[in-house]
Amino acid sequence: MREAPRSHVISVLQLGTLDYGTALRLQERLVALRKEGRIGDVVLLLEHTPVITLGRNAKAANILASPELLSQRRVEVFDCDRGGDVTFHGPGQLVAYPIFDLRGFPSPDPHRGSLGVVEFMRCLEEVLIRTCAEFGVPAKRIPGLTGVWTGEDEPETGDGAHFSTEAKRAAPDALVRWRDRADEGVRTHMGVNGSSKREAKIAALGVHISRGVTSHGIALNVSTDLSYFDLIVPCGITSKPVTSMAEKLNRELPMTDVAHALSRNFGVVFNRQILWLDSLDALLGTNLGIPMKVPENLRKMHGKDESALA
């Protein structure tokens, strides 16, 4: 078979679990290399240690937990340059960071040359929707909101939200205000015991684009501990809860299976071949100067206890 041109390939690298600071430095380095044309388009797949990130439009008040509670739960907090508000990343959540040069992707609009920002976001949502569908989780877009959602837009019933004990400790004043809103029929994400058919967010999106090159990306809740979302107002949305694939299916899913499905759907949606790489060195053939422990899955491949991926 003839090898596909480099411009028609998306390289995928599964990195295991990384702290957010390391992943951020890695993205910055890869963005610079992509702008220089020294690497092709690449998707980083990983999980994060617990972290709350604030995008460019974030409101600090949407972090409900006190610094003491965040420290107790070992949750870091980072400001970053992606779009969007406040979100959480942690174990059981599959994060994908596409480092793409959008000038290499044609727009579906014949009047445009290359893929635009909004089109790119819709493509990312499509990747997520197709991935959820492969595991029997129907997902969709909601007009006016960014992200991917499950369930139906049905009227809420009951006498207000049932808040978790930890949520009450996190921000009692905020909960009083939210309980007032709940009495009006709007229930929050915090410890909600609502209908399983109710609309809930299963994946979040937030990107940054510089000179046509993308960074940051998408986060799909596979088997995430949803109690972490009690610490924040996810994406600034109080009226809809957060869910996961495991919660919707009532069973655990192997993260590797979901990662492979997500990668395939990147190939389908962006019309590119997918090339799996086993290390950052394979992406460029050089050291990127970002010291990291090799994730467990890669250590087994290389037969090493500890090394540097970059």
Secondary structure, DSSP 8 states (H G I E B T S, - for coil): -----GGGEEEEEEEEEE-HHHHHHHHHHHHHHHHTTSS-EEEEEEEESSEEEE-TT--GGGB-S-HHHHHHTT-EEEE-SSSSSEEEE-TTEEEEEEE-BGGGSB-SSTT-SB--HHHHHHHHHHHHHHHHHHTT---B--TT--SEEESB-----SSS----HHHHHH-HHHHHHHHHHHHTT---STT----TTB-EEEEEEEEEEETTEEEEEEEEESS--GGGGGGB-GGG--SS-B--HHHHHTS---HHHHHHHHHHHHHHHHT-EEEEESSHHHHHSS--S------HHHHHHHT-SS----
